[in-house]
Amino acid sequence: MAEAEKVVCPTLREFFPEYFRFLESQRRASTVYRQRTVIQAHILPALGNRPLNEVSVEELESFIDKV
């Protein structure tokens, strides 16, 4: 039996540039600026090095509620 390939998931820090490119096409500049500021100041320092598949929506929502 062949060993299963390990899937490498990007970290939150690696994912956010792509997220912001999408957001810039969908939202006003002021909204993008606000979200970028909060994410860079609060979320990335605390959770930025964690792979996306290890961070739940509930965990992010709980973290954001505390900010």
KAZI-V444944 format. One record per helix or strand of 3 or more residues. SS is the DSSP state (~ for helix, > for strand). FROM is the first residue (numbers start at 1). TO is the last residue. If there is no record, write none. Layout:
((SS | FROM | TO) (SS | FROM | TO))
This chain:
((~ | 12 | 26) (~ | 29 | 47) (~ | 52 | 54) (~ | 57 | 66))
